[in-house]
């Protein structure tokens, strides 16, 4: 078991190096599973787990009948060296889904935290995540108004950071802050919970010039499931 664990990560790391070096450019296809099995002298299962790992980090996208396409060679993909919170939730065996509630241009009040960083007008995406069919996390993403032409349906197909990347807003670093918070009566009704205590996460995403291109606030009903972080040794 231990050898298998190391082996698929070795394959993923080598493919990642090849993507970063330009051997497999963005938009190109990785070799087929059969070709990778032969190249690395490993099983089909090992190859598939390696591809899954790259897909989870959004370096590639695998589609049935079309092969595996290289999506990114950006360094920010390498910032995550552990298992994401979403991946940990999926391991529980319970259903974990999301629903985009609205996407619109809004005017921020001067006292809003994003006002001085992103300006008066921003695009706001409201999203709810459900865990075991119950409202679990409510997010409000504040994004540059240059994304005004993007439809809410696009967020069903692509990740937020992939869209920013496509608009030449390359994420260089993230800054997350977590604080305990008290839910208002309105928030309790919205998230269908009697719980009062919750966790609030605030994220600032900076581009290569040090400008904020995303300001997000998330409310977690941690009574349903605690927030977890898992890192590799």
Residue pairs with C-beta under 8 A, 6 or more apart in sequence:
4 46
7 42
7 46
8 42
8 46
8 47
8 49
8 50
8 53
9 50
9 53
11 36
11 40
11 42
11 46
11 47
11 50
12 49
12 50
12 51
12 53
12 54
14 40
15 24
15 30
15 36
15 50
15 54
16 54
16 57
16 59
16 78
18 24
19 54
19 59
19 60
19 70
19 73
20 73
22 73
24 30
24 70
25 70
25 73
26 70
26 71
26 72
26 73
27 69
27 70
28 69
28 70
29 67
29 68
29 69
29 70
30 36
30 51
30 60
30 67
30 68
30 69
30 70
31 39
32 67
33 44
33 47
33 48
33 51
36 42
36 47
36 50
37 43
37 44
37 47
40 46
40 47
51 60
51 62
51 68
54 60
55 61
55 62
55 68
56 84
56 87
57 77
57 78
57 80
58 71
58 72
58 77
58 159
58 161
58 162
59 70
59 71
59 72
59 73
59 77
60 68
60 69
60 70
60 71
61 68
61 69
61 71
62 68
62 69
63 69
71 162
72 162
72 165
74 165
74 170
74 171
75 172
76 161
76 170
76 171
76 172
76 173
79 173
79 174
81 231
81 232
82 229
82 230
82 231
82 232
83 230
83 231
85 227
85 228
85 229
86 96
88 228
88 230
89 96
89 131
89 225
90 96
92 225
94 131
94 132
95 130
95 131
95 132
95 133
96 129
96 130
96 131
97 129
97 130
98 127
98 128
98 129
98 130
99 127
99 128
99 129
99 130
100 125
100 126
100 127
100 152
100 155
100 156
101 126
101 127
101 128
102 124
102 125
102 126
102 152
103 123
103 124
103 125
103 126
103 150
103 151
103 152
103 155
104 123
104 124
105 121
105 122
105 123
105 124
105 145
105 148
106 121
106 122
106 123
106 124
107 120
107 121
108 114
108 115
108 118
108 119
108 120
108 121
108 122
108 142
109 115
113 202
113 215
114 122
114 142
114 212
114 215
117 204
117 212
117 215
118 142
118 144
118 212
118 213
118 215
119 145
121 145
122 142
122 143
122 144
122 145
122 215
123 142
123 143
123 144
123 145
123 147
123 148
123 150
124 140
124 141
124 142
124 143
125 139
125 140
125 141
125 143
125 152
125 155
125 160
126 138
126 139
126 140
126 141
127 138
127 139
127 141
127 155
128 135
128 137
128 138
128 139
129 135
129 136
129 137
129 138
129 139
130 136
131 137
131 224
131 225
132 224
134 192
134 193
134 221
134 224
135 190
135 191
135 192
135 193
135 221
136 191
136 220
136 221
136 224
136 225
137 218
137 219
137 220
137 221
138 187
138 190
138 191
138 218
138 219
139 216
139 217
139 218
140 216
140 217
140 218
141 160
141 214
141 215
141 216
142 214
142 215
142 216
143 160
143 164
143 213
143 214
144 167
144 169
144 213
146 167
146 169
147 163
147 164
147 167
150 163
154 163
155 163
158 166
160 214
161 171
161 205
164 170
164 171
164 205
164 213
164 214
165 171
169 207
169 213
170 207
170 208
171 205
171 206
171 207
171 213
171 214
172 206
172 207
172 208
172 210
173 205
173 206
174 203
174 204
174 205
174 206
175 203
175 204
175 205
175 206
176 201
176 202
176 203
177 201
177 202
177 203
178 199
178 200
178 201
178 202
178 227
179 199
179 200
179 202
180 197
180 198
180 199
180 200
181 197
181 198
181 199
181 200
181 219
182 196
182 197
182 198
183 191
183 193
183 195
183 196
183 197
183 198
183 219
187 198
187 219
188 194
188 195
188 196
191 219
191 221
193 221
193 223
193 224
195 221
195 223
197 222
197 223
198 219
198 220
198 221
198 222
199 219
199 220
199 222
199 227
200 217
200 218
200 219
200 220
201 216
201 217
201 218
201 220
201 227
202 215
202 216
202 217
202 218
203 214
203 215
203 216
203 218
204 212
204 214
204 215
205 212
205 213
205 214
205 215
205 216
206 212
206 213
207 213
220 227
